[in-house]
Amino acid sequence: MDYAQHIATQLNLGTRQVEKTIELLEQGATVPFIARYRKEMTGNLNEVQIAAIRDMLIKLKEIDKRREAILQSIDEQGKLTPELRAQIEKAESLTELEDIYLPYKPKRKTRASVAIEKGLQPLADELRKQYKCSVEQLAEQYVNEEKGVSSSDDALAGARDIIAEQVSEDIAARNKVRNIFRRQAMLSSKVVKAKEEEAAKFQSWFDWNENAMRAPSHRILAMFRGESEGLLRVRIVPDDDKAAIESLERQFVRGNYESSEQVALAVKDGYKRLLEPSIETEFYNTLKERADREAIKVFAENLRQLLLASPLGQKRTLAIDPGFRTGCKVVCLDAQGQLLHNETIYPFTSVREERAAVSKLESLVEAFKIEAIAIGNGTAGRETEEVVKRCRFKNKVIAVMVSENGASVYSASEVARAEFPDYDVTVRGAVSIGRRLMDPLSELVKIDPKSIGVGQYQHDVDQKMLHDSLEDVVVSCVNSVGVELNTASRELLSYVSGIGPALASKIVEYRNQNGAFRNRHELMNVPRLGEKAFEQCAGFLRVRESDNPLDRSAVHPERYALVERMAKGVGATVDQLMKDRDLRSKINIDQFVTGDCGLPTLQDIMKELDKPGLDPRAKFEIFEFDKNVTRIEDLREGMVLPGIVTNITAFGAFVDVGVHQDGLVHISQLANRRVADPNEVVHLHQHVQVKVIEVDLRRHRISLTMKL
C-alpha cells in the first residue's frame, strides 16, 4: 500500500506533505519538532495534522501486519489461490480483511463443523442449488447411524447448520446487515431483574431506547458501565429484524421449492444465531471506540487547558493543605519552589488555637518574605481562606484557592519520595499545592494525567488510547511553553522533544555534578545525548543565563548563523538586534530565504527576536468566591455567584462556587444560543458568573445556569 497517497486522500492533504512528514517521523523526529522547525518540508502542517498522519501510519502498518498473518495462515492451509491473494492484498481495512479471512479462520467446534464431520456438506451444496426435488428423499441418502445422522430430519438440520454458517460468513451478506444496522440499529438498555435498588445511579437507563448511531458518547459510556457492573442489559440491534432477513433471503433464496424453503430456514437461523450477534458485537465495539475517542478528546482538551493555566510565576509562597481535625499543614517555599519550612496549625479546634494560627501565619509571612499564599480547595479550604483573611500582614500578600486534584497521588508517588525523602505525605501535598500556583505545568507533569480529575469516564475508555492521547497533550504543552534547562525537574525534562526519561535523568545528573549549564551547546557533553537528540530538544530548552542571547529564545541553534548574518547586515550584534526594534525593522527577511529556510521559519525567528522565550500562557488573575457562601446549605435558587470552571464534559461544564461541591451548568444553560460543544463557550479555570437554578441537598447536586 502506498501509505502517503492513502493518508493524503483520507486527511485531504498534499501527497508530498505527507511523504515528507512520514520521512521525518521514520527518522525519529517528534511531532513538536516537525511542527516548529520543519515547516518548509511539511508545507506548514500543524501538530494536529502531523499527529493524525503519525496515527494513521501506525494503523496502516498494523493492517499490513495483519494482512501478512492472514496470507500466511491461508497459505499453510493450502487454500491460497492467486485470486484470493489479490483480494486480500486489495483490502484497505481490518474489517474487510477479517471478512475475507472468516471462512478460513480456525474455529472451535461449531454446529456446522460437526455437520461437515458427519458428511453433510454435499447435502448442503445440493440444497443451495435449489432445484425442484423432494428434500426428504434427498436427505435420506445421507442418513448414517455410525456418523450420528439417524434420520432425514437430522440430515436436513445439519445441512441447514452448514448453510447458516456460510450465510454468516458471506462478505456481501455481512455488508448488507451492517448497512441495516447503520440505518436502523437501536441502542437499548434495561435494568437487570431484581437489581433495581443496586442500580439506582443508572436509573435513567432502566428502560432506554434510541438510535445507536446518534447516541452521544457520555450516554453510551454510562450504559456500557452499567452493563459491565452487571446492573444493565444493553443491546444494539434493529427494532425489527424483518428487513435484514428479507434482504438476505433476496440474496440466497431463489425459487419456491422445498429446497428453497430449507435455505430460507437456514438464512433465518444464520441471521439470528450467528450474523446478528456478530454484527452486534462489531457495532458494540464501534460505538465504544467512537465514545472513547469523543470522551478522550474532551479529557485531552481539558488537560491542555489545565496544563496551560496561568502561572503566578516565581514568588515566595506559603502553601496550606487544609484540614479540620488533623490541622492545616503549612509550608514555606522560595521563589524556585524549594521547601524552606513546614509546620502544622490547628485553627479549627478552639478559639485559642485559631488565634495562635493567625499569629503563626503572620510571623511566617514576615520571616520568609512571603508574596503569595496558596490554599488547597478541598475539605476546610473555604474555612482556611477565612482564617487567612483575618491575618494582618505588613506587606501585600495575595491569597489564592488552588485545586487539590491529584495532590494526594503525587504526595504518595516515587517522584515525591525522591524529592522529599525525609518528609511525610502531608508536607509533600502542601508543597505540590504551592508549586501549582507558581507554575501549574511544571508541577502537574509529575502526576498521572488520569488522576488530575478533568476527565469524563476516564476509567471506562480504552486505556492505551487514553494514555497516548494525554501523553501527546503533555508533550505539546511542555514544548510550546519551553523549559528552563537549569531548573527543570527530571519529570518536566522527560517530556521535552527527543529527551525521554532516561536522558532526562542523565541531564539532571550532569547538572548536579557540574553545576548549571552555561549554554545549549553544553548539552552535547551529557552522556548518551547525541546529535540527533540535541537537534530534537535544543530549540525547546532555555538557558537564561547563557552568554548567547539566542539560548533564551525558541530559535533553534541550527539557525544561529542565520541570525548572526541578519545582525551583521544591520551593523549590530545579536544582543543589540534582540533589544532594538528599529534595527529589526531594517531586516528584509525575503533576502534570507533558502531551500530549507522559507518565510514560515523566518517569520518565527523574527517573532522570537521580538519577544524571546515569551510564555504563551495567559496572565495570572486573582479570583475570589462570594464571602457569604461557604456551604451548600448557603445556596438559594436565584443567587448569582462568581465561580471557576473546574471540568468540561460533552454534556456541560462543572463550576466551583466555593461550597466543596461543584455545580453543573448543563450544555443547554451555557449560552443564549444552541451549543454543540461546551468548549465553544467556556474553558478550564475560566472565571464565570452563574445563577443557581436548583439545589438538591439530599443528593448534593447543584444546577446552575450562565444565562443571566
Secondary structure, 3 states (H helix, E strand, C coil): CCHHHHHHHHHCCCHHHHHHHHHHHHCCCCHHHHHHHCHHHHCCCCHHHHHHHHHHHHHHHHHHHHHHHHHHHHHHCCCCCHHHHHHHHHCCCHHHHHHHHHHHCCCCCCHHHHHHHCCCHHHHHHHHHCCCCCHHHHHHCCCEHHHCECCHHHHHHHHHHHHHHHHHHCHHHHHHHHHHHHHHEEEEEEECCCCCCCCHHHHHHCEEEEEHHHCCHHHHHHHHHHHHCCCEEEEEEECCCHHHHHHHHHHHCCCCCHHHHHHHHHHHHHHHHHHHHHHHHHHHHHHHHHHHHHHHHHHHHHHHHHHCCCCCCCCCEEEEECCCCCCEEEEEECCCCCEEEEEEECCCCCHHHHHHHHHHHHHHHHHCCCCEEEEECCCCHHHHHHHHHCCCCCCCCEEEEECCCCHHHHHCCHHHHHHCCCCCHHHHHHHHHHHHHHCHHHHHCCCCHHHCCCCCCCCCCCHHHHHHHHHHHHHHHHHHHCEECCCCCHHHHCCCCCCHHHHHHHHHHHHHHHCCCCCHHHHHHCCCCCHHHHHHHHHHEECCCCCCHHHHCCCCHHHHHHHHHHHHHCCCCHHHHHHCHHHHHCCCHHHHCCCCCCHHHHHHHHHHHHCCCCCCCCCCCCCCCCCCCCCHHHCCCCCEEEEEEEEEECCEEEEECCCCCCEEEEHHHCCCCCCCCHHHCCCCCCEEEEEEEEEECCCCEEEEECCC
